[in-house]
Amino acid sequence: MTDVEARDDALHDTKIDVEVPAAGEYLSVLRTAAAGLAARMDFTLDDIEDLRIAVDEASSMLLAQANPGSRLSCRFVLGGDTVTFSASVRSRCPQLPSRDGFAWTVLTALASSVDVRLTEPDLLTIELTRRRPDARG
């Protein structure tokens, strides 16, 4: 087993949960976590930055709809060659983000895949995945 394979086994399906106040000043915590996890998985500097920006963009989209005083609940899942980030926020009148807007265009350009869903009547979730460069095939 190579060092890369051993690292992949150790990181496979590792889950990191983070909850922060639903306020813009806490997004730096999520950006830093995303960058650190991607670096640990040997992402390139460009791919680390893309993930960092995607996490920031997804979180910002959710904050725009967050109930005052609520929390942004996030999970990073490391899956061998991917980092998956999901974030959820409670909203009084949640609406799926426009897929025609600039923010959505940026998000989908930076992530390998993006999904948005409304669960429960008031819980809006965005999930994105970024693959390690050598895993794109």
Backbone as a printed PyTorch tensor [residue, N CA C, xyz], in Angstrom:
tensor([[[  0.8550,  -1.1720,   0.0000],
         [  0.0000,   0.0000,   0.0000],
         [  0.9010,   1.2360,   0.0000]],

        [[  0.6060,   2.1590,  -0.9060],
         [  1.3910,   3.3890,  -0.9760],
         [  0.9590,   4.3550,   0.1180]],

        [[  1.7540,   5.4090,   0.2950],
         [  1.3960,   6.4310,   1.2830],
         [  0.0730,   7.1030,   0.9310]],

        [[ -0.1620,   7.3390,  -0.3790],
         [ -1.4020,   7.9700,  -0.8110],
         [ -2.5870,   7.0570,  -0.5160]],

        [[ -2.4600,   5.7680,  -0.7990],
         [ -3.5440,   4.8250,  -0.5200],
         [ -3.8220,   4.7250,   0.9770]],

        [[ -2.7670,   4.7280,   1.7900],
         [ -2.9430,   4.6710,   3.2440],
         [ -3.6580,   5.9250,   3.7420]],

        [[ -3.2830,   7.0850,   3.1910],
         [ -3.9330,   8.3270,   3.5790],
         [ -5.4000,   8.3030,   3.1750]],

        [[ -5.6900,   7.8290,   1.9570],
         [ -7.0640,   7.7560,   1.4840],
         [ -7.9040,   6.8570,   2.3780]],

        [[ -7.3450,   5.7130,   2.8020],
         [ -8.0750,   4.8170,   3.7020],
         [ -8.3630,   5.4980,   5.0300]],

        [[ -7.3840,   6.2370,   5.5470],
         [ -7.5470,   6.9040,   6.8430],
         [ -8.5920,   8.0180,   6.7750]],

        [[ -8.7100,   8.6810,   5.6160],
         [ -9.6320,   9.8060,   5.4720],
         [-11.0040,   9.3930,   4.9620]],

        [[-11.1370,   8.1780,   4.4410],
         [-12.3830,   7.7420,   3.8250],
         [-13.5550,   7.8580,   4.7990]],

        [[-14.5840,   8.5640,   4.3560],
         [-15.8160,   8.7440,   5.1170],
         [-15.6210,   9.4200,   6.4730]],

        [[-14.5930,  10.2300,   6.5950],
         [-14.4310,  11.0460,   7.7890],
         [-15.4450,  12.1740,   7.7230]],

        [[-16.1620,  12.3910,   8.8190],
         [-17.1800,  13.4420,   8.8650],
         [-16.7920,  14.4710,   9.9190]],

        [[-16.8820,  15.7260,   9.5480],
         [-16.5940,  16.8200,  10.4580],
         [-17.8160,  17.7330,  10.4710]],

        [[-18.4440,  17.8740,  11.6170],
         [-19.6120,  18.7350,  11.7620],
         [-19.1930,  20.0550,  12.4010]],

        [[-19.7020,  21.1330,  11.8210],
         [-19.4150,  22.4790,  12.3150],
         [-20.7290,  23.2440,  12.3330]],

        [[-20.9730,  23.9470,  13.4240],
         [-22.1530,  24.7950,  13.5110],
         [-21.7060,  26.1750,  13.9560]],

        [[-22.1180,  27.1810,  13.2020],
         [-21.7470,  28.5600,  13.5160],
         [-23.0000,  29.4230,  13.4880]],

        [[-22.9560,  30.5770,  14.1360],
         [-24.0810,  31.5030,  13.9950],
         [-24.2770,  31.8570,  12.5190]],

        [[-25.5110,  32.0240,  12.1140],
         [-25.8230,  32.3540,  10.7200],
         [-25.5660,  33.8370,  10.4840]],

        [[-24.2870,  34.1680,  10.4530],
         [-23.8550,  35.5550,  10.2450],
         [-22.5590,  35.5420,   9.4390]],

        [[-22.4160,  36.4990,   8.5580],
         [-21.2830,  36.5540,   7.6460],
         [-19.9160,  36.5350,   8.3000]],

        [[-19.8100,  37.0940,   9.4860],
         [-18.4910,  37.1530,  10.1280],
         [-17.9550,  35.7760,  10.5360]],

        [[-18.7860,  34.7480,  10.4630],
         [-18.3360,  33.3990,  10.8190],
         [-17.9810,  32.5500,   9.6010]],

        [[-18.1460,  33.0930,   8.4090],
         [-17.8210,  32.3210,   7.2110],
         [-16.3400,  32.0040,   7.1020]],

        [[-15.4980,  32.8120,   7.6980],
         [-14.0530,  32.5400,   7.6420],
         [-13.7150,  31.2020,   8.3020]],

        [[-14.4810,  30.8120,   9.3080],
         [-14.2630,  29.5090,   9.9570],
         [-14.4870,  28.3910,   8.9460]],

        [[-15.5410,  28.4890,   8.1530],
         [-15.8580,  27.4560,   7.1690],
         [-14.8700,  27.4570,   6.0090]],

        [[-14.4660,  28.6440,   5.5550],
         [-13.4720,  28.7280,   4.4760],
         [-12.1500,  28.1110,   4.9070]],

        [[-11.7440,  28.3990,   6.1350],
         [-10.4820,  27.8610,   6.6490],
         [-10.5520,  26.3450,   6.7970]],

        [[-11.6620,  25.8440,   7.3020],
         [-11.8290,  24.3860,   7.4380],
         [-11.7820,  23.7160,   6.0710]],

        [[-12.4670,  24.2820,   5.0980],
         [-12.4760,  23.7130,   3.7490],
         [-11.0690,  23.6570,   3.1670]],

        [[-10.3370,  24.7430,   3.2990],
         [ -8.9800,  24.7940,   2.7540],
         [ -8.0650,  23.7970,   3.4590]],

        [[ -8.1730,  23.7140,   4.7670],
         [ -7.3280,  22.7850,   5.5160],
         [ -7.6090,  21.3380,   5.1670]],

        [[ -8.8690,  20.9860,   5.0220],
         [ -9.2210,  19.6100,   4.6800],
         [ -8.7870,  19.2610,   3.2600]],

        [[ -8.9830,  20.1810,   2.3270],
         [ -8.5660,  19.9320,   0.9420],
         [ -7.0460,  19.8080,   0.8500]],

        [[ -6.3260,  20.6010,   1.6080],
         [ -4.8600,  20.5040,   1.6130],
         [ -4.4160,  19.1470,   2.1540]],

        [[ -5.0890,  18.6940,   3.1720],
         [ -4.7560,  17.3890,   3.7560],
         [ -4.9690,  16.2530,   2.7500]],

        [[ -5.8800,  16.4670,   1.8160],
         [ -6.1760,  15.4450,   0.8080],
         [ -5.3710,  15.6530,  -0.4750]],

        [[ -4.3610,  16.5010,  -0.4080],
         [ -3.4500,  16.7560,  -1.5370],
         [ -4.1210,  17.4040,  -2.7420]],

        [[ -5.1180,  18.2490,  -2.5100],
         [ -5.6670,  19.0440,  -3.5900],
         [ -4.5880,  20.0370,  -4.0310]],

        [[ -4.6440,  20.4690,  -5.2910],
         [ -3.7360,  21.5050,  -5.7540],
         [ -4.1300,  22.8350,  -5.1040]],

        [[ -3.2340,  23.7960,  -5.1530],
         [ -3.5540,  25.1130,  -4.5850],
         [ -4.7810,  25.7300,  -5.2620]],

        [[ -4.8780,  25.5840,  -6.5810],
         [ -6.0440,  26.1280,  -7.2940],
         [ -7.3310,  25.4330,  -6.8580]],

        [[ -7.2790,  24.1190,  -6.6820],
         [ -8.4780,  23.3910,  -6.2700],
         [ -8.8520,  23.6730,  -4.8240]],

        [[ -7.8670,  23.9150,  -3.9870],
         [ -8.1430,  24.3200,  -2.6040],
         [ -8.8810,  25.6560,  -2.6070]],

        [[ -8.3930,  26.5750,  -3.4070],
         [ -9.0260,  27.8970,  -3.4760],
         [-10.4400,  27.7980,  -4.0620]],

        [[-10.6260,  26.9590,  -5.0700],
         [-11.9590,  26.7750,  -5.6400],
         [-12.9370,  26.2350,  -4.5980]],

        [[-12.5050,  25.2450,  -3.8120],
         [-13.3670,  24.6950,  -2.7730],
         [-13.6750,  25.7490,  -1.7140]],

        [[-12.6690,  26.4850,  -1.3240],
         [-12.8430,  27.5300,  -0.3170],
         [-13.8850,  28.5620,  -0.7730]],

        [[-13.7820,  28.9780,  -2.0220],
         [-14.7260,  29.9600,  -2.5560],
         [-16.1220,  29.3440,  -2.6970]],

        [[-16.2000,  28.0850,  -3.1230],
         [-17.5010,  27.4170,  -3.2630],
         [-18.2100,  27.3020,  -1.9170]],

        [[-17.4630,  26.9470,  -0.8700],
         [-18.0390,  26.8610,   0.4760],
         [-18.5480,  28.2330,   0.9110]],

        [[-17.7860,  29.2500,   0.6500],
         [-18.1930,  30.6110,   0.9910],
         [-19.4540,  31.0160,   0.2180]],

        [[-19.4930,  30.7120,  -1.0640],
         [-20.6400,  31.0850,  -1.9010],
         [-21.9100,  30.3590,  -1.4530]],

        [[-21.8020,  29.0450,  -1.2230],
         [-22.9700,  28.2680,  -0.7820],
         [-23.4800,  28.7800,   0.5640]],

        [[-22.5660,  29.0240,   1.4770],
         [-22.9520,  29.5060,   2.8050],
         [-23.5990,  30.8800,   2.7250]],

        [[-23.0440,  31.7420,   1.9030],
         [-23.6090,  33.0870,   1.7390],
         [-25.0220,  33.0310,   1.1750]],

        [[-25.2570,  32.1130,   0.2440],
         [-26.6050,  31.9580,  -0.3210],
         [-27.6000,  31.5730,   0.7670]],

        [[-27.1590,  30.7250,   1.6800],
         [-28.0340,  30.3050,   2.7780],
         [-28.2460,  31.4210,   3.7890]],

        [[-27.1910,  32.1590,   4.0900],
         [-27.3050,  33.2420,   5.0770],
         [-28.3280,  34.2820,   4.6530]],

        [[-28.4590,  34.4850,   3.3620],
         [-29.4110,  35.4790,   2.8630],
         [-30.8530,  35.1310,   3.2440]],

        [[-31.1030,  33.8580,   3.5590],
         [-32.4590,  33.4280,   3.9020],
         [-32.6010,  32.9810,   5.3570]],

        [[-31.5480,  33.0570,   6.1170],
         [-31.5650,  32.5300,   7.4870],
         [-32.4640,  33.3280,   8.4140]],

        [[-33.1410,  32.6190,   9.3030],
         [-33.8950,  33.2810,  10.3670],
         [-32.9290,  34.0650,  11.2450]],

        [[-33.3340,  35.2350,  11.7250],
         [-32.4730,  35.9960,  12.6370],
         [-32.1170,  35.1500,  13.8690]],

        [[-30.8510,  35.1790,  14.2310],
         [-30.3930,  34.4670,  15.4190],
         [-30.2440,  32.9650,  15.2340]],

        [[-30.4240,  32.4740,  14.0070],
         [-30.3290,  31.0260,  13.7750],
         [-28.8750,  30.5930,  13.5900]],

        [[-28.6940,  29.3130,  13.3270],
         [-27.3580,  28.7270,  13.1790],
         [-27.2340,  28.1180,  11.7890]],

        [[-26.0170,  28.1030,  11.2870],
         [-25.6830,  27.4550,  10.0310],
         [-25.0300,  26.1230,  10.3920]],

        [[-25.6960,  25.0260,  10.0710],
         [-25.1980,  23.6870,  10.3960],
         [-24.5030,  23.1120,   9.1720]],

        [[-23.2500,  22.7010,   9.3410],
         [-22.4400,  22.2600,   8.2150],
         [-21.8000,  20.9090,   8.4920]],

        [[-21.5390,  20.1990,   7.4110],
         [-20.8280,  18.9230,   7.5070],
         [-19.8770,  18.8130,   6.3250]],

        [[-18.6360,  18.4530,   6.6310],
         [-17.6460,  18.0900,   5.6280],
         [-17.5160,  16.5760,   5.6800]],

        [[-17.5630,  15.9240,   4.5210],
         [-17.3440,  14.4860,   4.4440],
         [-16.1820,  14.2580,   3.4910]],

        [[-15.1510,  13.5950,   3.9960],
         [-13.9830,  13.2740,   3.1800],
         [-14.1650,  11.8620,   2.6660]],

        [[-14.1450,  11.6950,   1.3470],
         [-14.4420,  10.3950,   0.7680],
         [-13.3570,   9.8610,  -0.1260]],

        [[-12.1400,   9.8010,   0.3300],
         [-11.0660,   9.2520,  -0.4940],
         [-10.5470,  10.2670,  -1.4820]],

        [[-11.3280,  10.5780,  -2.5150],
         [-10.8940,  11.5460,  -3.5210],
         [-11.7970,  12.7680,  -3.5920]],

        [[-12.7020,  12.9070,  -2.6200],
         [-13.6390,  14.0280,  -2.6470],
         [-13.7910,  14.6730,  -1.2700]],

        [[-14.1610,  15.9320,  -1.3140],
         [-14.6520,  16.6360,  -0.1330],
         [-16.0810,  17.0380,  -0.4600]],

        [[-17.0140,  16.6180,   0.3850],
         [-18.4090,  17.0220,   0.2340],
         [-18.7450,  17.9430,   1.3900]],

        [[-19.3370,  19.0710,   1.0640],
         [-19.7350,  20.0680,   2.0470],
         [-21.2370,  20.2410,   1.9540]],

        [[-21.9230,  20.1010,   3.0670],
         [-23.3480,  20.4140,   3.0850],
         [-23.6080,  21.4030,   4.2070]],

        [[-24.4940,  22.3250,   3.9370],
         [-24.8390,  23.3520,   4.9160],
         [-26.3490,  23.5540,   4.8810]],

        [[-26.9050,  23.7560,   6.0660],
         [-28.3510,  23.9330,   6.1950],
         [-28.6450,  25.1010,   7.1150]],

        [[-29.7620,  25.7490,   6.8220],
         [-30.2020,  26.8670,   7.6430],
         [-31.7330,  26.8610,   7.7000]],

        [[-32.2500,  27.3010,   8.8190],
         [-33.7010,  27.4420,   8.9650],
         [-34.1050,  28.8130,   8.4210]],

        [[-35.2470,  28.8190,   7.7200],
         [-35.7230,  30.0490,   7.1000],
         [-37.2450,  30.1080,   7.2020]],

        [[-37.7660,  31.2890,   7.4640],
         [-39.2300,  31.4450,   7.5580],
         [-39.9080,  31.1680,   6.2160]],

        [[-39.3030,  31.6470,   5.1510],
         [-39.8670,  31.4740,   3.8010],
         [-38.7640,  31.0020,   2.8520]],

        [[-38.2870,  29.7730,   3.0200],
         [-37.1500,  29.3290,   2.2010],
         [-37.5200,  29.2110,   0.7220]],

        [[-36.5860,  29.6260,  -0.1050],
         [-36.7560,  29.5110,  -1.5460],
         [-35.4760,  28.9420,  -2.1310]],

        [[-35.6220,  28.0340,  -3.0730],
         [-34.4510,  27.4880,  -3.7460],
         [-33.7530,  28.6110,  -4.5000]],

        [[-32.4270,  28.6580,  -4.4470],
         [-31.7100,  29.7140,  -5.1730],
         [-31.9770,  29.6270,  -6.6740]],

        [[-31.9870,  30.7640,  -7.2930],
         [-32.1710,  30.8120,  -8.7360],
         [-30.9730,  30.1630,  -9.4250]],

        [[-31.2580,  29.2570, -10.3300],
         [-30.1780,  28.5830, -11.0700],
         [-29.7090,  29.4360, -12.2470]],

        [[-30.3200,  30.5840, -12.4230],
         [-29.9250,  31.5010, -13.4930],
         [-29.0440,  32.6320, -12.9780]],

        [[-28.8880,  32.7310, -11.6630],
         [-28.1580,  33.8500, -11.0880],
         [-26.6480,  33.6870, -11.1180]],

        [[-25.9680,  34.7840, -10.8950],
         [-24.5070,  34.7980, -10.9060],
         [-23.9330,  33.8990,  -9.8120]],

        [[-24.5130,  33.9480,  -8.6100],
         [-23.9940,  33.1460,  -7.4970],
         [-24.0600,  31.6560,  -7.8220]],

        [[-25.1670,  31.2180,  -8.4150],
         [-25.3070,  29.8020,  -8.7760],
         [-24.2920,  29.4200,  -9.8550]],

        [[-24.0830,  30.3080, -10.8210],
         [-23.1140,  30.0570, -11.8900],
         [-21.7160,  29.8900, -11.3150]],

        [[-21.3480,  30.7550, -10.3910],
         [-20.0370,  30.6580,  -9.7480],
         [-19.9360,  29.3480,  -8.9710]],

        [[-20.9410,  29.0410,  -8.1890],
         [-20.9260,  27.8340,  -7.3690],
         [-20.7750,  26.5800,  -8.2260]],

        [[-21.5510,  26.4730,  -9.2760],
         [-21.4900,  25.2680, -10.1070],
         [-20.1980,  25.1850, -10.9200]],

        [[-19.5750,  26.3280, -11.1870],
         [-18.2890,  26.3090, -11.8880],
         [-17.1610,  25.8290, -10.9750]],

        [[-17.2840,  26.0680,  -9.6840],
         [-16.2090,  25.7380,  -8.7440],
         [-16.3230,  24.3440,  -8.1400]],

        [[-17.5080,  23.7740,  -8.1450],
         [-17.7230,  22.4670,  -7.5220],
         [-17.8970,  21.3970,  -8.6000]],

        [[-17.5560,  20.1620,  -8.2470],
         [-17.7620,  19.0430,  -9.1700],
         [-19.2420,  18.7350,  -9.3110]],

        [[-20.0020,  18.9120,  -8.2270],
         [-21.4560,  18.7540,  -8.2680],
         [-22.0720,  19.6220,  -7.1860]],

        [[-23.3130,  20.0570,  -7.4300],
         [-24.0420,  20.9040,  -6.4790],
         [-25.4950,  20.4440,  -6.4470]],

        [[-26.0490,  20.3910,  -5.2480],
         [-27.4580,  20.0550,  -5.0740],
         [-28.0350,  21.0030,  -4.0330]],

        [[-29.2610,  21.4090,  -4.2510],
         [-29.9600,  22.2410,  -3.2820],
         [-31.3180,  21.6040,  -3.0360]],

        [[-31.7430,  21.6000,  -1.7810],
         [-33.0220,  20.9720,  -1.4590],
         [-33.6600,  21.6500,  -0.2520]],

        [[-34.9690,  21.5170,  -0.2320],
         [-35.7650,  22.0110,   0.8810],
         [-36.3100,  20.7900,   1.5990]],

        [[-35.9050,  20.6180,   2.8430],
         [-36.4160,  19.5150,   3.6590],
         [-37.0990,  20.1290,   4.8590]],

        [[-38.1010,  19.4600,   5.3200],
         [-38.9530,  20.0460,   6.3500],
         [-39.5000,  21.3430,   5.7660]],

        [[-40.4470,  21.9340,   6.3790],
         [-40.9900,  23.1440,   5.7590],
         [-40.0480,  24.3380,   5.8020]],

        [[-39.0390,  24.2790,   6.6570],
         [-38.2200,  25.4900,   6.8350],
         [-36.7130,  25.2460,   6.8000]],

        [[-36.2530,  24.1020,   6.3070],
         [-34.8210,  23.7900,   6.3020],
         [-34.2970,  23.7480,   4.8690]],

        [[-33.4290,  24.7040,   4.5500],
         [-32.8320,  24.8120,   3.2270],
         [-31.4010,  24.2890,   3.2970]],

        [[-31.0300,  23.4050,   2.3770],
         [-29.7100,  22.7810,   2.3780],
         [-29.0640,  22.9120,   1.0040]],

        [[-27.7840,  23.2340,   1.0030],
         [-26.9700,  23.1960,  -0.2090],
         [-25.8460,  22.2040,   0.0520]],

        [[-25.6410,  21.3150,  -0.9130],
         [-24.5590,  20.3320,  -0.8080],
         [-23.7060,  20.4170,  -2.0640]],

        [[-22.4030,  20.4530,  -1.8680],
         [-21.4970,  20.4880,  -3.0060],
         [-20.3740,  19.4870,  -2.7850]],

        [[-19.8430,  18.9940,  -3.8770],
         [-18.7260,  18.0690,  -3.8290],
         [-17.6280,  18.5830,  -4.7380]],

        [[-16.4160,  18.4570,  -4.2690],
         [-15.2350,  18.8090,  -5.0690],
         [-14.3120,  17.5970,  -5.0930]],

        [[-13.9320,  17.1500,  -6.2840],
         [-13.0450,  16.0000,  -6.4430],
         [-11.5810,  16.4480,  -6.4770]],

        [[-10.7250,  15.5700,  -5.9460],
         [ -9.2840,  15.8160,  -6.0410],
         [ -8.9080,  15.7700,  -7.5220]],

        [[ -8.0260,  16.6350,  -7.9760],
         [ -7.7180,  16.7630,  -9.4020],
         [ -7.3760,  15.4560, -10.0980]],

        [[ -6.5920,  14.6010,  -9.4980],
         [ -6.1940,  13.3590, -10.1440],
         [ -7.3120,  12.3260, -10.1810]],

        [[ -8.4470,  12.6130,  -9.5600],
         [ -9.5630,  11.6730,  -9.5020],
         [-10.6390,  11.9770, -10.5380]],

        [[-10.4420,  12.9880, -11.3460],
         [-11.4860,  13.4030, -12.2940],
         [-11.6470,  12.4330, -13.4540]],

        [[-10.6130,  11.7150, -13.7600],
         [-10.7000,  10.7040, -14.8100],
         [-10.7320,  11.2910, -16.1340]]])
